[in-house]
Amino acid sequence: MYLLEVEPLDLGADVKAVGLDLCEFNEEREPARGPEAAKIWSRVLPAVAATEPWALDFFSHLDRVRDYCERHGIAWRDASSRSIVIPAPAVETQPAALAAFFTRFEGETFGVRAGGPLPSADASLEAELARRGVDAYHPSFPLYFFCAICNFEQGSLVLLTRHLWAGEVIRRVKPVIADLDLEMRLPA
């Protein structure tokens, strides 16, 4: 069994954030990893984005990401010399495609954007992602429904957003995880 804790985070006066931590539901509370965790994240991320267009941002190990996308027929574009944007997969293939993708790249830290200028390119943010990694989201997240930092190896998804709060994230995610061996809650 797994536990998904959803909580508001204090990252400073100018940043509103919600943290999602996925761990094994036992005394050790190790971060959840592997295909089962990827299956959970593959449902959580689209549920949080809801009807907003969204995309994944990669800024390291780009050759491996490109190769995987090409072998699996996943659309992607070079956003800059050192970053790649992968648009959200089609709704009908999302859970399976995302679970496989998240399993493969579980050890990478990458970003997600939803809403705002998407599906159009955001040249300034994409150039900054190549230069600064997910730190580039800090000045840009207010332009989006959310920007997120995915560190699935550590069981973590951090949403930078002015549109969502912990209770709303729980409301959006609850229906899509109902059939999984997962408890979701605010931390005690």
C-alpha positions as a printed Julia matrix, in Angstrom:
188×3 Matrix{Float64}:
   0.0    0.0     0.0
   1.1    3.55   -0.73
   0.51   6.93    0.88
   0.19  10.19   -1.06
   0.52  13.21    1.17
  -0.58  16.55   -0.24
   0.37  19.7     1.63
   0.88  23.42    1.19
   4.57  24.35    1.16
   6.18  27.52    2.41
   8.8   28.37   -0.2
   8.84  32.09    0.53
   6.5   35.04    0.34
   6.51  35.17   -3.45
   5.87  31.45   -4.1
   2.68  29.5    -3.49
   3.35  25.78   -3.69
   1.75  22.42   -3.03
   3.88  19.36   -2.36
   2.86  15.81   -3.17
   4.91  13.05   -1.56
   4.37   9.42   -2.52
   5.78   6.83   -0.15
   5.33   3.28    0.97
   2.73   3.11    3.71
   4.87   1.54    6.45
   7.11   2.65    9.31
  10.07   3.44    7.07
   7.99   5.54    4.65
  10.51   5.08    1.84
   9.76   7.02   -1.34
   7.62   4.92   -3.68
   9.54   3.94   -6.81
   9.21   1.67   -9.8
   6.32   0.76  -12.08
   3.61   0.97   -9.38
   4.69   4.47   -8.37
   4.9    5.5   -12.04
   1.34   4.22  -12.53
   0.18   6.49   -9.7
   2.05   9.54  -11.02
   0.68   8.85  -14.51
  -2.82   9.38  -13.13
  -2.02  12.2   -10.7
  -0.34  14.57  -13.14
  -3.14  14.68  -15.78
  -5.75  14.94  -13.01
  -4.06  17.99  -11.52
  -3.77  19.64  -14.96
  -7.43  18.76  -15.7
  -8.43  20.57  -18.89
  -5.29  22.7   -19.15
  -2.77  21.85  -21.87
   0.46  20.6   -20.33
   3.96  19.52  -21.28
   7.07  17.93  -19.79
  10.36  19.87  -19.76
  13.69  18.04  -19.87
  17.06  19.75  -19.57
  19.49  16.89  -18.95
  20.3   13.52  -20.52
  18.61  14.78  -23.66
  19.99  12.09  -25.99
  18.35   9.37  -23.87
  15.06  11.28  -23.79
  15.1   11.86  -27.56
  15.98   8.21  -28.23
  13.15   6.97  -25.99
  10.64   9.32  -27.6
  11.67   8.31  -31.11
  11.51   4.57  -30.32
   8.05   4.94  -28.73
   6.5    7.4   -31.19
   6.27  10.21  -28.63
   6.19  13.75  -30.02
   8.88  16.12  -28.74
  10.61  19.29  -29.82
  13.99  20.83  -29.14
  13.13  23.95  -27.17
  16.7   25.21  -27.06
  20.13  23.72  -27.48
  19.83  22.12  -24.05
  16.14  21.52  -23.4
  13.32  19.4   -24.79
   9.56  19.86  -24.49
   7.26  16.84  -24.67
   3.57  17.71  -25.1
   1.08  15.71  -23.04
   0.24  12.41  -24.73
  -3.21  11.89  -26.19
  -5.85  11.3   -23.52
  -6.62   7.79  -24.74
  -2.98   6.67  -24.31
  -2.02   8.82  -21.33
  -1.89   6.45  -18.35
   0.01   3.64  -20.06
   2.35   5.92  -22.04
   3.07   8.11  -19.01
   3.62   5.16  -16.66
   6.19   3.65  -19.03
   7.83   7.04  -19.55
   7.94   7.83  -15.81
   9.35   4.37  -15.06
  12.14   4.91  -17.6
  13.03   8.43  -16.39
  12.31   7.99  -12.69
  15.92   8.9   -11.82
  15.75  12.26  -13.63
  14.52  15.54  -12.23
  12.35  17.23  -14.82
   9.63  19.83  -15.03
   6.02  20.13  -16.07
   4.05  23.19  -17.16
   0.28  23.5   -17.52
  -1.88  26.24  -18.94
  -0.65  29.73  -19.67
   1.1   30.11  -23.03
   0.92  26.38  -23.79
   0.68  24.79  -26.28
   2.77  27.6   -27.78
   6.49  27.8   -27.11
   7.85  30.04  -24.35
  11.31  30.81  -25.7
  12.55  32.78  -22.69
  11.5   30.15  -20.13
  12.76  27.28  -22.28
  16.16  28.98  -22.65
  16.3   29.52  -18.9
  15.4   25.87  -18.24
  18.44  24.9   -20.31
  20.6   27.27  -18.27
  19.15  26.98  -14.74
  17.04  23.8   -14.65
  13.83  23.92  -12.63
  14.98  27.1   -10.87
  13.83  28.84  -14.06
  10.22  28.23  -13.02
  10.43  30.62  -10.06
   9.92  33.88  -11.97
   7.69  32.27  -14.62
   5.19  30.15  -12.69
   2.63  32.98  -12.28
   2.16  32.94  -16.07
   1.0   29.3   -15.93
  -1.75  27.31  -14.26
   1.18  25.54  -12.61
   4.83  24.72  -13.06
   6.02  21.57  -11.33
   9.25  19.91  -10.31
   9.17  16.12  -10.65
  11.64  14.13   -8.58
   9.94  10.76   -8.72
  13.03   8.94   -7.47
  12.39  10.75   -4.19
   8.61  10.34   -4.49
   8.09  14.08   -4.93
   6.05  16.42   -7.1
   6.09  20.13   -6.19
   3.52  22.38   -7.82
   4.3   26.09   -8.08
   0.89  27.67   -8.6
  -1.39  30.54   -7.79
  -4.44  28.53   -8.89
  -4.36  25.36   -6.79
  -4.27  24.6    -3.11
  -3.83  21.3    -1.3
  -7.56  20.62   -0.9
  -8.22  21.27   -4.59
  -5.38  18.94   -5.6
  -6.9   16.2    -3.41
 -10.35  16.83   -4.96
  -8.95  16.49   -8.5
  -6.83  13.42   -7.8
  -9.18  11.37   -5.6
 -11.42  10.0    -8.39
  -8.51   8.82  -10.58
  -6.79   6.85   -7.82
  -9.88   5.27   -6.23
  -9.09   1.82   -7.62
  -5.44   1.84   -6.51
  -3.96   0.57   -3.25
  -3.3    4.13   -2.13
  -4.31   6.39    0.7
  -4.24  10.15    0.12
  -4.29  12.74    2.86
  -2.97  15.95    4.28
  -0.04  15.24    6.64
  -0.87  15.03   10.32
